C-alpha cells in the first residue's frame, strides 16, 4: 500500500480524503492514517503546511527520498 500512496501523490499533493478516494475507499480509514503517519515518519512524504498539520487545506507531497524509494520498489 506504501507504493500505491506514493504513486497517487507523485504528480500532485493530495489530502487524506483524496488519497482515500484514489484508493477506492469511501472514507479515511484508521489503517490509512497509520500508513500516512509512517510515511511521514520515514520522510517519504511530507505535509505541505508543516507548521499546522491540522490545517483544513493540508495535503501530502512526496519527498525526494520518497521518489527514490518508489523507483526502487517498482523496478
N, C-alpha and C positions, 0 to 999 in steps of 0.2 A: 504494500500500500504506500510505502515511502515514495517509491518511484512514480506511482500514479499521481500523488500530490505534487511532486516536483515537476512532473510533466505539465500539470494543469497551470502552474504559476510560472512556467519557464518564459512565456512571452509577455505576460501582463500580471501585475499584482491582483490578487483576489481576496475577498473577505472569507471568513469561516463559512458563511452561508453559501457563497458562490462555489467554494471548493466542494462543500457537501452536495450541492445540486449537480455539480460536474461529475461527481462520483455516483450519481444516481440515488442519493439518499433524500428522503423527504424533509428531514431536519438534521441539525448538527448533533451528532451522537457523542456520547462520552468517550468512545474509542477514538473518534476523530480528534477531539480535544486533547487527548493524551498523546496522540501521534504528532499533532502540531506542536505541542509543548516540547516533545522530544526533539523534533526537527530544529526548533529554535535553540534548545539547549546544546545541540550538536553543531550549531552555527551553519546549518544547511539552508535555513530560511531566516528571515528577519521581519520585524514589524516595519511598516512604512512610517509610523509615528511612534518611535521608540520611547519618547518621554511620557506617552499616555496610552498604555496598552488597551485601555477600555474605551478609547475614542470611538464614537459611532461610525466613523468612516475608516476605521482601522482595516488594513489589508496586510497580506503577507507577500513578500517577494523572495525569489531565490537568490542566494548569495553566490559568489564566485566558487566557494567551496562546494556548494550545492550543485552547481553546474558540473564540476569535476566529478563529484560522486555519481551524478546522473549518467555521465558519459561512461564511467567505469561499469555501472550495473546494467547498462543497455548494450554493451558490446556483445 
